[in-house]
């Protein structure tokens, strides 16, 4: 299966394009898939010894500062609230919960990716409501209301598997070790979740695109630019702290489903198109990374 894994993402995009209506019907499965994926990845890490580093600090600072700066700059230059909010969300959107899957396949440190997945989502559950209180289109939604709504969406897919595995590692280590045997299953679950998510995203773009051609075009172009900047800067920062792959994935791979929900709930709904395109670009780039990573492994094996 390993030699075919770099083709999973393009195939998921193609199937999502062809069967996006089916993907929408299956969307309720995604939280359960993400829960299981995280569970199978968390059991391979001793969660009791998670540590945060300066890499995590700089990644968080980038997201918070750049998102605010982009909003102010784009709004001042273009005068478009939709574009400003869309680009802001491309930076503010928390890291994808499933980042551990692709990061580990590319050779990132599991501890680094797991720790930032938890930290980033918790910080953004506080930071995002602050942003929405200031610039959101629903002033009646207070900070605490927004905070609790976002926390409610994060808890089942992120906190629940974390505390489940923490309990297993503390009181039932044999059960934890048994689950470790099936960690490879997370790849197949991730591929299926990807098909559903991409199909739902493509369906969403079709719906939002009616009569909004110029925003769709801007969303496609500028989300690609943001994707390249975040993966590139993340890799540069990660290199400085000894984990180039982790830096790139943790800053570049976004929880776009959460971001689209936040944009639709608190901002101008059309701004979510930027994130809808972002998921396509980030997964195409991940596919290219997997292909290149596997190619290098084959080359080194032949040399040795």
N, C-alpha and C positions, 0 to 999 in steps of 0.2 A: 504493500500500500504506500510505502514511503516515496517511491519514485513517481507516484501519481498525485501526491498531496499538493504540489504547486499548481495543479490544474483545478483543484477543488473550488477556489474562489471565482475564476472566470466561469466555470460551469454553473456555480450557484447564481451568478449574475444572469447568465443566459436563461436558466430555468426560471429565475425570478421574473425575467422579462416576459417569458412565454406563459407562465402560470401564475402571474401576480394575483389573480383573483382567488386562486386556491390558497396562496400564502396568507392572504387576509383572513381566510376562514380558519387557518391553523395558528393564528397569532397568539391565542390564549396559551399555547404550549410553551412559548418562549421563556417566561419566568421559571417554569419547572426545569427546562433544559439548562438554563443558566445556573440555577441552584445546584443541579447534579454535576455540571461541569466544574463549578467552584469546589464542591464537596470533594470530588475526585482529585483535584489539584491541591487543595489545602491539606489533605491527609499526607501528602509527600513532604510537607514542611512542618517543622516543630513550631507551632504558633506561639508557644510559650516563650520563645526566644526571638521574636520579631524585634528588629531594631530599625529606627529611622536614621537617615543620614543627611548630610548637606545636599546630596543630589536631590533628595525628596524636597528639601526646602526650596532650592532654586527652581525646580519644576513647578511647584505650587506658586511661587512668586511670579514666574512667567505667566501662568494662566490668569492670575488675578490682575496683574498690572497691564498686560497686553490686551486683555478683554476690555478693561475700562478705557484704555488709551485708544483702542480701535473704534469703540463706540463714539467717543468724543471727536476723534479725527474725521471719521467717515461722515458723521452727521454734519460737521462744520464744512467739509469740502463739498459733499454731494447734496446735502440737504434732504437726503432720503432716510427717514427713520427705519424703514424696512431693511435697507442695506446695512445700516449701522447696527441694528439689532442682530441681523443674520451673521455678520462677521464677528460680532461680540460673542455670540453663542458658539461659534467655531472654536474660539479660544477658551471660553468659560466652561464648556461642556466637560463633565468629569470623565476620567479614564474608563474605558470599557471594562466591565467585570470579567469578560472572557479574555482580557489581554494576556493572562497567564498562559493560555494555550499556545498562541502564536509566538509569544516571547520565549517560552521554554523550548519550542521547536527550533528557534533560531539561536539558542544557546545562552539566553539571559539567565541571570541568577534568580532562582525562585523566591528567595527571601526578599530581594529588592522589589520584585514585581508585586508580590503579595502584600508587602507592607504599604506600598504606595497606593495600591488598589483600595485598601481600607482607608488610609489617610485622606486621599484626594476626595473620595465620595463623601466622607464625613465633613470635611472642610467646605466642600461645595454645597452641602445641604444647609450650611449657615450663610456662606457668601452669596449664593444665588438669590435667596429671599431678600437680602439687602439691596442687591441690584434691582430686583423687580419692584421693591417698594418705592424706589426712586424713579425708575423709567417705565414701569409696567403700565399697561393700558387699563388695569383694573385697580384703581386706588383704594377700593373698598376691601381688597385683600391685604390684610396686615402682614407684618413680618412673621409673627408667630403662626398665623394661618398657613402661610406659604411654607414655612419651615416644617411644620407638622405634615403637610401634604407631601412634600418631597421626601421627608424621612420615612413616611409610610410606604413610599414606592421603593426606597432603597432597602429597607429592612428585610423583606422576604428573600430577596435574591442575593444579598451581600452579608448582612449581619447574621441571618439564620444559619447558613452553612458554616460561617466562621465559628460561631459559638457551639454548633453541633460537633465540629471537629475538635474544638478545644476541649469539650467535655469528653470525647472519645479518647483523646491523647492523655487526658488526666486520669480518667477512671476506667477506660476500656481499651488499653493500648493494643490488645490482640485484634479487636474489631477494626481498629485504625489500620493495622498492618494488613489485615485481610482486604480492606478496601484499596490499599496501595497496589494490589495485584491488578486492579482493573483501571488504573489511571489512563491507559491508552484508549479506553472507550471514550474519554472526553473529546478526542479528536473527531470521532464520528458524530457525537452529539453536537459538537460545535459546527460541523459542516451542515447538519440538518437545520440548526438554529439560524445559520447564515442564510440558507435558502429562504427560510420564512421571512427573516428580517429584510433581506434585499428585495424580495418580491413585494413585501408590504411597502417598502420605500418607493419602488418603481411605480406601484399603484398610486401612491400618494402624490408623486410628481405628476402623473397623468391628470389627477383630479385638480391639483393646484395650478396646473399649467394653462388651464382654459382661460383665455383672455388676459394672461399675465406673462406674455412671451418675453418681454424685456427683463423682468425680474428673474425668470427662469434662466435666461442666458447669463445674467450677472451672477446668479447663484452657482451655475456650473463653472464659470471661469474663476471667480474669486475664492470659491471653496477649494478648488484645485491648488491655487496659490497658497492658501492657508495650510492645506495639507502638507505641501512641500516644505514650507517654512517650519512647521512644527516638528515634522520628522527630522528635518535637517538640523535644526537647533538642538533638538533633543539628543540626537546622535553626537553632536559636538560636545554638549554638556556631559553626556554619559561617558564619552571618551576620557574626559578630564577626571572622572571618578572611577575609571576602570571597568565600565560596563556600557559600551557603545550601544548595544542592542536594547538594553533595558531603557536607556535614556530616550532613544527614538520612539520605542513602542509606547512608553508611559506618557509621553507628551503628544504623540501623533495619533494614537488609536483611541477613539472617543466612544463613549456610550451614547450614540446618536439617537437611539430610541428614547432615552431619558431626555436628551436635548430637544428633540422634536416635541415631546410632551410638554416640556417647560415653555417652549416658544409658543405653542398653541394655547397654553393655559394662561400665561402671564404677559405675553408680548403680542405684537402683530402676527397673526397666524402665518402670513406669507413669508415671514423671516425664516420659518422652519425649512423652507426649500433649500437654503444654504447647507443645512445639516443633512438633508436628504441626499444631496449630491456628494457631500463629504464622505458618507459611508461607502459610496461607490469608489471614490478615489483612494480611500485608505485601504480598501480590500484589494484593489488592483495593485497597489504598491506592495501590500503584504504578499500577494501572489508572486510578484517579481522577486521579492526578497527570498521567498521559499525556493523558487527555481534557482536563483543564484547560489544560495546556501547549499542546496543538494548537489548542484553542479561542482562546486568547490570540493565537497566531500568525495565525490566520485573521482575527481582529478587527483586529490591527495592519496586516495586508496590505490590508484593505478601507479602513482610514483613510488609508493612504498611496497 
